[in-house]
Amino acid sequence: QVQLVESGGGLVQVGGSLRLSCAASGRTFSTYAMGWFRQAPGKEREFVGGISGIGGSTRYADSVKGRFAISRDNAKNTLYLQMNSLKPEDTAVYYCAAKAPGTIATMIPARNYDYWGQGTQVTVSS
């Protein structure tokens, strides 16, 4: 069982930066692959990026590649999402999620994740 709590959301201007954090409970955090997803009003939840457990391999959605970076600190049971050069279309509720280890491709579908946080709002104003 893993409990996830996101923080760090807020209001930022276009071109600004935010860093989201996801604090995880449990002693097996390092074994889980982790993902960030987002959901804008009226839209489906979409994959933002993911990171594997031990090796730290990452994958990103094309829409955020080069602007967002995922990292994890297994000693602190914390996942991060550094978001730079933010755009209005990045406005959404951001969720972190945990899944069993698998291939990089398995990071993308939301249905593969077993545990979810409650979400944190990110609003980018123009």
A tleap script that builds the chain and sets N, CA, C and O, in Angstrom:
source leaprc.protein.ff14SB
mol = sequence {
  NGLN VAL GLN LEU VAL GLU SER GLY GLY GLY
  LEU VAL GLN VAL GLY GLY SER LEU ARG LEU
  SER CYS ALA ALA SER GLY ARG THR PHE SER
  THR TYR ALA MET GLY TRP PHE ARG GLN ALA
  PRO GLY LYS GLU ARG GLU PHE VAL GLY GLY
  ILE SER GLY ILE GLY GLY SER THR ARG TYR
  ALA ASP SER VAL LYS GLY ARG PHE ALA ILE
  SER ARG ASP ASN ALA LYS ASN THR LEU TYR
  LEU GLN MET ASN SER LEU LYS PRO GLU ASP
  THR ALA VAL TYR TYR CYS ALA ALA LYS ALA
  PRO GLY THR ILE ALA THR MET ILE PRO ALA
  ARG ASN TYR ASP TYR TRP GLY GLN GLY THR
  GLN VAL THR VAL SER CSER
}
set mol.1.N position { 0.849 -1.193 0.000 }
set mol.1.CA position { 0.000 0.000 0.000 }
set mol.1.C position { 0.884 1.242 0.000 }
set mol.1.O position { 1.850 1.334 0.758 }
set mol.2.N position { 0.537 2.191 -0.860 }
set mol.2.CA position { 1.284 3.444 -0.952 }
set mol.2.C position { 0.289 4.592 -0.896 }
set mol.2.O position { -0.725 4.578 -1.594 }
set mol.3.N position { 0.576 5.569 -0.078 }
set mol.3.CA position { -0.227 6.793 -0.051 }
set mol.3.C position { 0.609 7.928 -0.614 }
set mol.3.O position { 1.787 8.072 -0.287 }
set mol.4.N position { -0.013 8.728 -1.461 }
set mol.4.CA position { 0.693 9.785 -2.179 }
set mol.4.C position { 0.041 11.130 -1.903 }
set mol.4.O position { -1.183 11.259 -1.923 }
set mol.5.N position { 0.874 12.126 -1.647 }
set mol.5.CA position { 0.373 13.474 -1.379 }
set mol.5.C position { 1.176 14.473 -2.196 }
set mol.5.O position { 2.382 14.622 -2.003 }
set mol.6.N position { 0.490 15.160 -3.116 }
set mol.6.CA position { 1.153 16.157 -3.948 }
set mol.6.C position { 1.148 17.520 -3.255 }
set mol.6.O position { 0.288 17.815 -2.424 }
set mol.7.N position { 2.121 18.329 -3.618 }
set mol.7.CA position { 2.185 19.712 -3.149 }
set mol.7.C position { 2.974 20.533 -4.162 }
set mol.7.O position { 3.630 19.988 -5.049 }
set mol.8.N position { 2.898 21.857 -4.013 }
set mol.8.CA position { 3.705 22.727 -4.854 }
set mol.8.C position { 2.960 23.411 -5.975 }
set mol.8.O position { 3.537 24.224 -6.696 }
set mol.9.N position { 1.678 23.094 -6.136 }
set mol.9.CA position { 0.922 23.767 -7.179 }
set mol.9.C position { 0.651 25.210 -6.835 }
set mol.9.O position { 0.915 25.660 -5.720 }
set mol.10.N position { 0.116 25.940 -7.813 }
set mol.10.CA position { -0.192 27.331 -7.573 }
set mol.10.C position { -0.422 28.077 -8.863 }
set mol.10.O position { -0.594 27.484 -9.928 }
set mol.11.N position { -0.423 29.395 -8.748 }
set mol.11.CA position { -0.630 30.283 -9.883 }
set mol.11.C position { 0.708 30.848 -10.327 }
set mol.11.O position { 1.473 31.356 -9.507 }
set mol.12.N position { 0.992 30.762 -11.606 }
set mol.12.CA position { 2.259 31.246 -12.144 }
set mol.12.C position { 1.993 31.901 -13.492 }
set mol.12.O position { 1.045 31.541 -14.191 }
set mol.13.N position { 2.828 32.854 -13.848 }
set mol.13.CA position { 2.674 33.519 -15.136 }
set mol.13.C position { 3.307 32.697 -16.251 }
set mol.13.O position { 4.149 31.833 -16.010 }
set mol.14.N position { 2.889 32.982 -17.454 }
set mol.14.CA position { 3.467 32.323 -18.623 }
set mol.14.C position { 4.991 32.499 -18.610 }
set mol.14.O position { 5.510 33.588 -18.366 }
set mol.15.N position { 5.680 31.397 -18.878 }
set mol.15.CA position { 7.133 31.423 -18.882 }
set mol.15.C position { 7.763 31.142 -17.538 }
set mol.15.O position { 8.979 30.983 -17.433 }
set mol.16.N position { 6.941 31.079 -16.515 }
set mol.16.CA position { 7.455 30.836 -15.171 }
set mol.16.C position { 7.716 29.364 -14.898 }
set mol.16.O position { 7.584 28.512 -15.777 }
set mol.17.N position { 8.090 29.091 -13.657 }
set mol.17.CA position { 8.448 27.733 -13.250 }
set mol.17.C position { 7.742 27.365 -11.953 }
set mol.17.O position { 7.405 28.222 -11.136 }
set mol.18.N position { 7.533 26.080 -11.793 }
set mol.18.CA position { 7.027 25.515 -10.550 }
set mol.18.C position { 7.672 24.157 -10.356 }
set mol.18.O position { 8.040 23.489 -11.323 }
set mol.19.N position { 7.808 23.751 -9.102 }
set mol.19.CA position { 8.247 22.397 -8.821 }
set mol.19.C position { 7.196 21.718 -7.955 }
set mol.19.O position { 6.892 22.167 -6.850 }
set mol.20.N position { 6.662 20.650 -8.469 }
set mol.20.CA position { 5.703 19.849 -7.719 }
set mol.20.C position { 6.444 18.746 -6.972 }
set mol.20.O position { 7.457 18.226 -7.440 }
set mol.21.N position { 5.922 18.409 -5.820 }
set mol.21.CA position { 6.453 17.303 -5.039 }
set mol.21.C position { 5.343 16.297 -4.779 }
set mol.21.O position { 4.163 16.644 -4.730 }
set mol.22.N position { 5.744 15.061 -4.617 }
set mol.22.CA position { 4.803 13.996 -4.285 }
set mol.22.C position { 5.448 13.160 -3.188 }
set mol.22.O position { 6.403 12.424 -3.435 }
set mol.23.N position { 4.925 13.279 -1.989 }
set mol.23.CA position { 5.455 12.532 -0.855 }
set mol.23.C position { 4.740 11.194 -0.757 }
set mol.23.O position { 3.511 11.131 -0.787 }
set mol.24.N position { 5.511 10.138 -0.641 }
set mol.24.CA position { 4.955 8.789 -0.594 }
set mol.24.C position { 5.189 8.147 0.764 }
set mol.24.O position { 6.238 8.330 1.382 }
set mol.25.N position { 4.208 7.401 1.211 }
set mol.25.CA position { 4.367 6.640 2.438 }
set mol.25.C position { 4.869 5.239 2.091 }
set mol.25.O position { 4.827 4.834 0.929 }
set mol.26.N position { 5.326 4.527 3.058 }
set mol.26.CA position { 5.712 3.145 2.829 }
set mol.26.C position { 7.207 2.978 2.621 }
set mol.26.O position { 7.908 3.916 2.244 }
set mol.27.N position { 7.679 1.768 2.874 }
set mol.27.CA position { 9.114 1.502 2.813 }
set mol.27.C position { 9.563 0.999 1.458 }
set mol.27.O position { 10.756 0.785 1.245 }
set mol.28.N position { 8.620 0.804 0.526 }
set mol.28.CA position { 8.982 0.212 -0.755 }
set mol.28.C position { 8.865 1.202 -1.899 }
set mol.28.O position { 8.693 0.805 -3.052 }
set mol.29.N position { 8.958 2.489 -1.589 }
set mol.29.CA position { 8.810 3.528 -2.617 }
set mol.29.C position { 9.753 3.285 -3.780 }
set mol.29.O position { 9.354 3.445 -4.933 }
set mol.30.N position { 10.981 2.906 -3.512 }
set mol.30.CA position { 11.987 2.774 -4.566 }
set mol.30.C position { 11.655 1.682 -5.564 }
set mol.30.O position { 12.194 1.678 -6.671 }
set mol.31.N position { 10.792 0.768 -5.204 }
set mol.31.CA position { 10.458 -0.328 -6.120 }
set mol.31.C position { 9.369 0.056 -7.123 }
set mol.31.O position { 9.157 -0.648 -8.110 }
set mol.32.N position { 8.688 1.158 -6.873 }
set mol.32.CA position { 7.583 1.556 -7.740 }
set mol.32.C position { 8.071 2.459 -8.876 }
set mol.32.O position { 8.924 3.325 -8.682 }
set mol.33.N position { 7.519 2.237 -10.038 }
set mol.33.CA position { 7.625 3.240 -11.093 }
set mol.33.C position { 6.602 4.329 -10.773 }
set mol.33.O position { 5.507 4.043 -10.288 }
set mol.34.N position { 6.964 5.556 -11.046 }
set mol.34.CA position { 6.102 6.686 -10.698 }
set mol.34.C position { 5.759 7.501 -11.938 }
set mol.34.O position { 6.542 7.589 -12.883 }
set mol.35.N position { 4.596 8.079 -11.910 }
set mol.35.CA position { 4.172 8.892 -13.031 }
set mol.35.C position { 3.517 10.185 -12.587 }
set mol.35.O position { 2.979 10.284 -11.484 }
set mol.36.N position { 3.572 11.158 -13.452 }
set mol.36.CA position { 2.806 12.397 -13.293 }
set mol.36.C position { 1.765 12.457 -14.411 }
set mol.36.O position { 2.068 12.207 -15.578 }
set mol.37.N position { 0.558 12.787 -14.035 }
set mol.37.CA position { -0.529 12.965 -14.979 }
set mol.37.C position { -1.168 14.320 -14.715 }
set mol.37.O position { -0.948 14.928 -13.667 }
set mol.38.N position { -1.954 14.785 -15.666 }
set mol.38.CA position { -2.692 16.024 -15.455 }
set mol.38.C position { -4.055 15.924 -16.114 }
set mol.38.O position { -4.262 15.172 -17.066 }
set mol.39.N position { -4.975 16.708 -15.574 }
set mol.39.CA position { -6.328 16.727 -16.120 }
set mol.39.C position { -6.849 18.152 -16.102 }
set mol.39.O position { -6.988 18.770 -15.046 }
set mol.40.N position { -7.134 18.658 -17.290 }
set mol.40.CA position { -7.729 19.986 -17.439 }
set mol.40.C position { -9.245 19.851 -17.472 }
set mol.40.O position { -9.756 18.777 -17.788 }
set mol.41.N position { -9.973 20.914 -17.154 }
set mol.41.CA position { -11.434 20.853 -17.158 }
set mol.41.C position { -11.968 20.400 -18.510 }
set mol.41.O position { -11.587 20.936 -19.551 }
set mol.42.N position { -12.846 19.418 -18.485 }
set mol.42.CA position { -13.463 18.932 -19.700 }
set mol.42.C position { -12.595 18.015 -20.543 }
set mol.42.O position { -12.986 17.614 -21.639 }
set mol.43.N position { -11.418 17.684 -20.033 }
set mol.43.CA position { -10.511 16.823 -20.793 }
set mol.43.C position { -10.189 15.563 -20.004 }
set mol.43.O position { -10.380 15.501 -18.789 }
set mol.44.N position { -9.702 14.571 -20.717 }
set mol.44.CA position { -9.309 13.332 -20.063 }
set mol.44.C position { -7.955 13.512 -19.367 }
set mol.44.O position { -7.157 14.384 -19.712 }
set mol.45.N position { -7.742 12.660 -18.389 }
set mol.45.CA position { -6.441 12.674 -17.712 }
set mol.45.C position { -5.371 12.231 -18.707 }
set mol.45.O position { -5.557 11.252 -19.431 }
set mol.46.N position { -4.253 12.953 -18.741 }
set mol.46.CA position { -3.203 12.634 -19.695 }
set mol.46.C position { -1.855 12.450 -19.012 }
set mol.46.O position { -1.554 13.062 -17.987 }
set mol.47.N position { -1.069 11.592 -19.615 }
set mol.47.CA position { 0.285 11.305 -19.134 }
set mol.47.C position { 1.183 12.520 -19.349 }
set mol.47.O position { 1.181 13.122 -20.422 }
set mol.48.N position { 1.944 12.870 -18.327 }
set mol.48.CA position { 2.924 13.947 -18.421 }
set mol.48.C position { 4.329 13.357 -18.510 }
set mol.48.O position { 5.112 13.715 -19.389 }
set mol.49.N position { 4.628 12.463 -17.602 }
set mol.49.CA position { 5.932 11.829 -17.604 }
set mol.49.C position { 6.003 10.750 -16.558 }
set mol.49.O position { 5.158 10.675 -15.666 }
set mol.50.N position { 7.020 9.910 -16.670 }
set mol.50.CA position { 7.192 8.828 -15.715 }
set mol.50.C position { 8.659 8.549 -15.473 }
set mol.50.O position { 9.523 8.933 -16.261 }
set mol.51.N position { 8.923 7.874 -14.366 }
set mol.51.CA position { 10.289 7.525 -13.998 }
set mol.51.C position { 10.289 6.144 -13.380 }
set mol.51.O position { 9.410 5.809 -12.586 }
set mol.52.N position { 11.276 5.345 -13.745 }
set mol.52.CA position { 11.356 4.001 -13.195 }
set mol.52.C position { 11.844 4.047 -11.752 }
set mol.52.O position { 12.230 5.099 -11.243 }
set mol.53.N position { 11.818 2.875 -11.097 }
set mol.53.CA position { 12.126 2.826 -9.683 }
set mol.53.C position { 13.591 3.048 -9.357 }
set mol.53.O position { 13.972 4.106 -8.854 }
set mol.54.N position { 14.414 2.042 -9.647 }
set mol.54.CA position { 15.804 2.095 -9.230 }
set mol.54.C position { 16.670 2.848 -10.239 }
set mol.54.O position { 17.437 3.730 -9.853 }
set mol.55.N position { 16.561 2.521 -11.489 }
set mol.55.CA position { 17.444 3.097 -12.494 }
set mol.55.C position { 17.155 4.534 -12.863 }
set mol.55.O position { 18.033 5.236 -13.364 }
set mol.56.N position { 15.918 4.985 -12.619 }
set mol.56.CA position { 15.588 6.372 -12.909 }
set mol.56.C position { 15.397 6.694 -14.372 }
set mol.56.O position { 15.549 7.849 -14.769 }
set mol.57.N position { 15.068 5.704 -15.187 }
set mol.57.CA position { 14.771 5.984 -16.594 }
set mol.57.C position { 13.481 6.796 -16.682 }
set mol.57.O position { 12.534 6.565 -15.931 }
set mol.58.N position { 13.462 7.737 -17.600 }
set mol.58.CA position { 12.308 8.632 -17.703 }
set mol.58.C position { 11.698 8.604 -19.106 }
set mol.58.O position { 12.333 8.249 -20.099 }
set mol.59.N position { 10.441 8.997 -19.119 }
set mol.59.CA position { 9.746 9.187 -20.393 }
set mol.59.C position { 8.806 10.358 -20.219 }
set mol.59.O position { 8.217 10.538 -19.153 }
set mol.60.N position { 8.664 11.168 -21.281 }
set mol.60.CA position { 7.836 12.363 -21.215 }
set mol.60.C position { 6.848 12.415 -22.375 }
set mol.60.O position { 7.092 11.869 -23.451 }
set mol.61.N position { 5.749 13.074 -22.132 }
set mol.61.CA position { 4.836 13.390 -23.212 }
set mol.61.C position { 5.504 14.424 -24.116 }
set mol.61.O position { 6.278 15.260 -23.650 }
set mol.62.N position { 5.203 14.360 -25.396 }
set mol.62.CA position { 5.819 15.294 -26.350 }
set mol.62.C position { 5.526 16.748 -25.982 }
set mol.62.O position { 6.344 17.633 -26.230 }
set mol.63.N position { 4.373 16.984 -25.399 }
set mol.63.CA position { 3.956 18.351 -25.097 }
set mol.63.C position { 4.797 19.001 -24.002 }
set mol.63.O position { 4.794 20.226 -23.876 }
set mol.64.N position { 5.514 18.209 -23.209 }
set mol.64.CA position { 6.306 18.778 -22.117 }
set mol.64.C position { 7.794 18.493 -22.256 }
set mol.64.O position { 8.599 18.982 -21.463 }
set mol.65.N position { 8.161 17.708 -23.253 }
set mol.65.CA position { 9.561 17.344 -23.425 }
set mol.65.C position { 10.431 18.580 -23.593 }
set mol.65.O position { 10.122 19.469 -24.387 }
set mol.66.N position { 11.513 18.625 -22.841 }
set mol.66.CA position { 12.411 19.770 -22.898 }
set mol.66.C position { 12.045 20.890 -21.945 }
set mol.66.O position { 12.840 21.803 -21.722 }
set mol.67.N position { 10.841 20.828 -21.376 }
set mol.67.CA position { 10.411 21.866 -20.427 }
set mol.67.C position { 10.238 21.307 -19.016 }
set mol.67.O position { 10.502 21.997 -18.032 }
set mol.68.N position { 9.797 20.061 -18.924 }
set mol.68.CA position { 9.546 19.430 -17.623 }
set mol.68.C position { 10.617 18.378 -17.357 }
set mol.68.O position { 11.162 17.779 -18.283 }
set mol.69.N position { 10.905 18.167 -16.087 }
set mol.69.CA position { 11.862 17.135 -15.690 }
set mol.69.C position { 11.368 16.426 -14.444 }
set mol.69.O position { 10.986 17.058 -13.459 }
set mol.70.N position { 11.381 15.123 -14.504 }
set mol.70.CA position { 10.976 14.288 -13.371 }
set mol.70.C position { 12.220 13.762 -12.671 }
set mol.70.O position { 13.197 13.370 -13.309 }
set mol.71.N position { 12.162 13.763 -11.365 }
set mol.71.CA position { 13.230 13.157 -10.573 }
set mol.71.C position { 12.627 12.544 -9.323 }
set mol.71.O position { 11.474 12.800 -8.979 }
set mol.72.N position { 13.415 11.742 -8.660 }
set mol.72.CA position { 12.951 11.113 -7.430 }
set mol.72.C position { 14.091 11.006 -6.446 }
set mol.72.O position { 15.249 10.835 -6.827 }
set mol.73.N position { 13.756 11.107 -5.190 }
set mol.73.CA position { 14.724 10.909 -4.121 }
set mol.73.C position { 14.200 9.740 -3.294 }
set mol.73.O position { 13.330 9.917 -2.441 }
set mol.74.N position { 14.725 8.563 -3.546 }
set mol.74.CA position { 14.207 7.370 -2.876 }
set mol.74.C position { 14.488 7.386 -1.373 }
set mol.74.O position { 13.754 6.773 -0.598 }
set mol.75.N position { 15.538 8.077 -0.965 }
set mol.75.CA position { 15.831 8.176 0.466 }
set mol.75.C position { 14.777 9.008 1.195 }
set mol.75.O position { 14.521 8.808 2.383 }
set mol.76.N position { 14.175 9.940 0.465 }
set mol.76.CA position { 13.143 10.808 1.057 }
set mol.76.C position { 11.737 10.400 0.659 }
set mol.76.O position { 10.767 11.064 1.026 }
set mol.77.N position { 11.621 9.309 -0.091 }
set mol.77.CA position { 10.302 8.851 -0.559 }
set mol.77.C position { 9.545 9.969 -1.270 }
set mol.77.O position { 8.353 10.166 -1.034 }
set mol.78.N position { 10.232 10.692 -2.130 }
set mol.78.CA position { 9.618 11.850 -2.772 }
set mol.78.C position { 9.892 11.853 -4.264 }
set mol.78.O position { 10.995 11.555 -4.723 }
set mol.79.N position { 8.862 12.195 -4.995 }
set mol.79.CA position { 8.901 12.358 -6.449 }
set mol.79.C position { 8.758 13.838 -6.752 }
set mol.79.O position { 8.032 14.549 -6.057 }
set mol.80.N position { 9.441 14.301 -7.779 }
set mol.80.CA position { 9.396 15.715 -8.152 }
set mol.80.C position { 9.021 15.880 -9.623 }
set mol.80.O position { 9.244 14.995 -10.448 }
set mol.81.N position { 8.452 17.027 -9.915 }
set mol.81.CA position { 8.222 17.434 -11.293 }
set mol.81.C position { 8.616 18.902 -11.403 }
set mol.81.O position { 7.908 19.784 -10.917 }
set mol.82.N position { 9.741 19.153 -12.041 }
set mol.82.CA position { 10.185 20.520 -12.286 }
set mol.82.C position { 9.582 20.977 -13.598 }
set mol.82.O position { 9.796 20.358 -14.641 }
set mol.83.N position { 8.827 22.064 -13.542 }
set mol.83.CA position { 8.136 22.568 -14.728 }
set mol.83.C position { 8.663 23.952 -15.055 }
set mol.83.O position { 8.543 24.879 -14.255 }
set mol.84.N position { 9.246 24.085 -16.233 }
set mol.84.CA position { 9.796 25.353 -16.697 }
set mol.84.C position { 9.068 25.813 -17.953 }
set mol.84.O position { 8.369 25.036 -18.604 }
set mol.85.N position { 9.243 27.083 -18.280 }
set mol.85.CA position { 8.639 27.650 -19.497 }
set mol.85.C position { 7.165 27.299 -19.592 }
set mol.85.O position { 6.690 26.833 -20.628 }
set mol.86.N position { 6.458 27.526 -18.517 }
set mol.86.CA position { 5.056 27.119 -18.454 }
set mol.86.C position { 4.192 27.900 -19.435 }
set mol.86.O position { 4.424 29.079 -19.702 }
set mol.87.N position { 3.192 27.207 -19.960 }
set mol.87.CA position { 2.269 27.762 -20.940 }
set mol.87.C position { 0.843 27.686 -20.386 }
set mol.87.O position { 0.576 26.888 -19.487 }
set mol.88.N position { -0.064 28.494 -20.903 }
set mol.88.CA position { -1.461 28.412 -20.430 }
set mol.88.C position { -2.046 27.016 -20.575 }
set mol.88.O position { -2.854 26.593 -19.748 }
set mol.89.N position { -1.647 26.299 -21.618 }
set mol.89.CA position { -2.169 24.942 -21.826 }
set mol.89.C position { -1.641 23.926 -20.820 }
set mol.89.O position { -2.079 22.775 -20.816 }
set mol.90.N position { -0.719 24.331 -19.980 }
set mol.90.CA position { -0.255 23.454 -18.893 }
set mol.90.C position { -1.188 23.528 -17.683 }
set mol.90.O position { -1.032 22.760 -16.734 }
set mol.91.N position { -2.148 24.441 -17.711 }
set mol.91.CA position { -3.097 24.573 -16.613 }
set mol.91.C position { -3.918 23.300 -16.454 }
set mol.91.O position { -4.568 22.843 -17.395 }
set mol.92.N position { -3.880 22.737 -15.258 }
set mol.92.CA position { -4.568 21.464 -14.985 }
set mol.92.C position { -4.375 21.096 -13.524 }
set mol.92.O position { -3.595 21.720 -12.804 }
set mol.93.N position { -5.093 20.083 -13.109 }
set mol.93.CA position { -4.790 19.431 -11.838 }
set mol.93.C position { -3.751 18.353 -12.132 }
set mol.93.O position { -3.931 17.526 -13.026 }
set mol.94.N position { -2.681 18.377 -11.379 }
set mol.94.CA position { -1.590 17.429 -11.569 }
set mol.94.C position { -1.635 16.351 -10.492 }
set mol.94.O position { -1.787 16.630 -9.303 }
set mol.95.N position { -1.496 15.113 -10.951 }
set mol.95.CA position { -1.551 13.957 -10.059 }
set mol.95.C position { -0.260 13.157 -10.158 }
set mol.95.O position { 0.311 13.018 -11.240 }
set mol.96.N position { 0.194 12.637 -9.035 }
set mol.96.CA position { 1.252 11.641 -9.086 }
set mol.96.C position { 0.615 10.271 -8.865 }
set mol.96.O position { -0.443 10.147 -8.247 }
set mol.97.N position { 1.283 9.259 -9.381 }
set mol.97.CA position { 0.743 7.904 -9.306 }
set mol.97.C position { 1.881 6.897 -9.240 }
set mol.97.O position { 2.992 7.164 -9.697 }
set mol.98.N position { 1.591 5.749 -8.672 }
set mol.98.CA position { 2.586 4.694 -8.500 }
set mol.98.C position { 2.100 3.399 -9.136 }
set mol.98.O position { 0.910 3.085 -9.101 }
set mol.99.N position { 3.027 2.656 -9.714 }
set mol.99.CA position { 2.703 1.384 -10.354 }
set mol.99.C position { 3.843 0.396 -10.118 }
set mol.99.O position { 4.949 0.761 -9.719 }
set mol.100.N position { 3.531 -0.832 -10.373 }
set mol.100.CA position { 4.554 -1.881 -10.292 }
set mol.100.C position { 5.578 -1.668 -11.401 }
set mol.100.O position { 5.256 -1.066 -12.426 }
set mol.101.N position { 6.800 -2.148 -11.215 }
set mol.101.CA position { 7.825 -1.991 -12.254 }
set mol.101.C position { 7.383 -2.597 -13.571 }
set mol.101.O position { 6.632 -3.572 -13.592 }
set mol.102.N position { 7.848 -2.021 -14.672 }
set mol.102.CA position { 7.527 -2.531 -15.995 }
set mol.102.C position { 8.347 -1.809 -17.037 }
set mol.102.O position { 9.278 -1.077 -16.702 }
set mol.103.N position { 8.016 -2.007 -18.277 }
set mol.103.CA position { 8.734 -1.341 -19.355 }
set mol.103.C position { 8.384 0.149 -19.379 }
set mol.103.O position { 7.404 0.590 -18.779 }
set mol.104.N position { 9.208 0.895 -20.083 }
set mol.104.CA position { 8.954 2.332 -20.215 }
set mol.104.C position { 7.571 2.573 -20.829 }
set mol.104.O position { 6.862 3.496 -20.428 }
set mol.105.N position { 7.201 1.761 -21.778 }
set mol.105.CA position { 5.919 1.949 -22.469 }
set mol.105.C position { 4.734 1.798 -21.521 }
set mol.105.O position { 3.686 2.412 -21.727 }
set mol.106.N position { 4.900 0.989 -20.496 }
set mol.106.CA position { 3.786 0.775 -19.565 }
set mol.106.C position { 3.561 1.972 -18.648 }
set mol.106.O position { 2.592 1.986 -17.889 }
set mol.107.N position { 4.425 2.965 -18.702 }
set mol.107.CA position { 4.244 4.157 -17.864 }
set mol.107.C position { 3.107 5.034 -18.372 }
set mol.107.O position { 2.539 5.807 -17.601 }
set mol.108.N position { 2.765 4.930 -19.649 }
set mol.108.CA position { 1.850 5.902 -20.254 }
set mol.108.C position { 0.385 5.713 -19.858 }
set mol.108.O position { -0.253 6.690 -19.466 }
set mol.109.N position { -0.170 4.525 -19.939 }
set mol.109.CA position { -1.605 4.404 -19.633 }
set mol.109.C position { -1.911 4.594 -18.144 }
set mol.109.O position { -1.277 3.989 -17.280 }
set mol.110.N position { -2.883 5.438 -17.875 }
set mol.110.CA position { -3.262 5.674 -16.479 }
set mol.110.C position { -3.777 4.408 -15.813 }
set mol.110.O position { -3.618 4.231 -14.606 }
set mol.111.N position { -4.393 3.527 -16.594 }
set mol.111.CA position { -4.967 2.309 -16.029 }
set mol.111.C position { -3.905 1.391 -15.419 }
set mol.111.O position { -4.247 0.499 -14.643 }
set mol.112.N position { -2.639 1.587 -15.748 }
set mol.112.CA position { -1.578 0.726 -15.213 }
set mol.112.C position { -1.162 1.111 -13.801 }
set mol.112.O position { -0.405 0.382 -13.160 }
set mol.113.N position { -1.642 2.241 -13.311 }
set mol.113.CA position { -1.224 2.735 -12.001 }
set mol.113.C position { -2.200 2.293 -10.916 }
set mol.113.O position { -3.419 2.327 -11.086 }
set mol.114.N position { -1.622 1.883 -9.809 }
set mol.114.CA position { -2.418 1.340 -8.713 }
set mol.114.C position { -2.756 2.371 -7.641 }
set mol.114.O position { -3.778 2.257 -6.963 }
set mol.115.N position { -1.899 3.371 -7.489 }
set mol.115.CA position { -2.086 4.337 -6.407 }
set mol.115.C position { -2.005 5.744 -6.969 }
set mol.115.O position { -1.198 6.033 -7.852 }
set mol.116.N position { -2.858 6.617 -6.437 }
set mol.116.CA position { -2.959 7.983 -6.925 }
set mol.116.C position { -3.009 8.960 -5.752 }
set mol.116.O position { -3.551 8.660 -4.688 }
set mol.117.N position { -2.430 10.131 -5.980 }
set mol.117.CA position { -2.585 11.215 -5.034 }
set mol.117.C position { -3.877 11.972 -5.296 }
set mol.117.O position { -4.633 11.646 -6.211 }
set mol.118.N position { -4.114 12.991 -4.476 }
set mol.118.CA position { -5.365 13.736 -4.579 }
set mol.118.C position { -5.297 14.863 -5.602 }
set mol.118.O position { -6.324 15.435 -5.969 }
set mol.119.N position { -4.104 15.181 -6.058 }
set mol.119.CA position { -3.939 16.206 -7.073 }
set mol.119.C position { -3.602 17.571 -6.512 }
set mol.119.O position { -3.944 17.890 -5.373 }
set mol.120.N position { -2.923 18.380 -7.325 }
set mol.120.CA position { -2.601 19.751 -6.961 }
set mol.120.C position { -2.822 20.630 -8.190 }
set mol.120.O position { -2.422 20.271 -9.297 }
set mol.121.N position { -3.457 21.776 -7.988 }
set mol.121.CA position { -3.837 22.647 -9.101 }
set mol.121.C position { -2.651 23.492 -9.552 }
set mol.121.O position { -1.954 24.104 -8.743 }
set mol.122.N position { -2.447 23.509 -10.849 }
set mol.122.CA position { -1.471 24.406 -11.467 }
set mol.122.C position { -2.218 25.301 -12.450 }
set mol.122.O position { -2.905 24.812 -13.347 }
set mol.123.N position { -2.081 26.597 -12.278 }
set mol.123.CA position { -2.736 27.547 -13.161 }
set mol.123.C position { -1.688 28.487 -13.743 }
set mol.123.O position { -0.942 29.138 -13.011 }
set mol.124.N position { -1.646 28.546 -15.069 }
set mol.124.CA position { -0.692 29.401 -15.759 }
set mol.124.C position { -1.470 30.546 -16.401 }
set mol.124.O position { -2.312 30.327 -17.271 }
set mol.125.N position { -1.183 31.748 -15.969 }
set mol.125.CA position { -1.918 32.909 -16.461 }
set mol.125.C position { -1.134 33.619 -17.553 }
set mol.125.O position { 0.093 33.702 -17.509 }
set mol.126.N position { -1.864 34.123 -18.526 }
set mol.126.CA position { -1.220 34.814 -19.652 }
set mol.126.C position { -1.309 36.325 -19.483 }
set mol.126.O position { -0.822 37.070 -20.334 }
savepdb mol mol.pdb
quit
